[in-house]
Amino acid sequence: MHSQTWKREERWWAKRYEGVRHPVRGRNDIPDVENDELALEIKMTTTAGVGSTVLTKAIKQADRAGAEVSKMPVVGVSLPGDPDGTPGRPLRARFVYMREELFYELWNKYLHSDSM
């Protein structure tokens, strides 16, 4: 995969979640994209699926990066497709993965919030 392809995708996630994209050079456990609440590890595939090994590794990377910056670790996965929604072309599918315990915590806060 050409480096500009995944860099563009990381920029999409950063814009979407009002965050910043960290360049690859020497970032160690710094997330790909970060905002005030999230530490996002972004993966882009060239096939229609993401294997469990890739996903497990990505979640571990997100956990380390989230711990490093004290933010919620999340994995963003982008599947093949058109990133801009060009008519006649299949749209790129994007998914968010996180540990169930964190999802439950968010769900529980939303369920019991006064704003509902």
N, C-alpha and C positions, 0 to 999 in steps of 0.2 A: 504494500500500500504506500502510495506517495505521501511524504511527510506533510505536504500542504493539505491533504485530505483530512487527516486526523487533527491537525492544528486548527483548521477551519471549524471542525466539529467542536473542539474544546472552546473555541471562541463563541460558538452558538450557545453552548451550555452556560458560559459566563454571562453572556448578554441576557439570556432567558431568566437566570436566577440572580441578576443584578450583582454579579461577583466579579472577581478578577481571575485571569488565567495566569498561572505561573509557568514560565518557560522550563523546559526539560533540564537544562544545564545545572547539574549539581543540586537538585532540589531534595534528594533523599526522601524523607518522609513528609514532604510538603505536598498538599493535595494539588491535583491538576487545576481545579477551579475551587475558589473559596469565596464565601460571602459571610455575613455576620453570624449566621447560624450553621451553615453546612460546610463540610469538607468533601468535595466531590472528586471521585476517581472516575475518569472517563475512559471507556473502552469502545472501540469501533471495530466491527468485524467485516470481513469480506465475504462471509457466507451468511446464510439465513439463521444460524443458530450460534449460541454461545455454550461451549462445553463446561461441564461442572468444574474442571480443573482451572480453566480461565476465570470463571466466576469466583471460585474459592480464593484464588490468588488475588483477584481484584478486591474482594471484601477484606482480606487481610491487609492489603495496601491501604484501603480506605480507613480501616481501624487504626493503623499506625499513624496515618496522616491526621486523622481526627483527634487522636490523643495528643499529637504534637502541637496542634493549634487549638485544642480544647473546643472542638466543634463536632456536630453530629456527622458520623461517617456515612456516606451514600455512594453507591456505584451507579453511574449512568452508562447505559449501553445503547449504542446506535447500530442499527442493522442497515444493510444495503438499501438504497433507494434514493430518490431525488430529494436533496435537502431543501429545495425551494418550492416544491409543489407545482412544478411545471405541468400544465395540462397534458394528459395522455401518458404520463410517466408515473409509476408507483411512488408514493410518498415514502420517505425514510421513516422507519419505525424507531421510536426511542422509548426506553424503559428505565425505571429506577428500581434498584435493588437495595435493600437494607436488612439488617438483622431484625428478626421478628420482635425481639424484646423492645427495640427502639420504636418500631411501628406501633406496637401495643401501647407504649407510653404516649406517643402522639395521639393515637386514637382515643385513649382514655382521657387525655386532657381536653380534646375537642368535644368528646361526648359529655363531659361534665363541666364545660365552660359556661359562663353566664351569658355569653354572646349568642347562644342559640335561641 
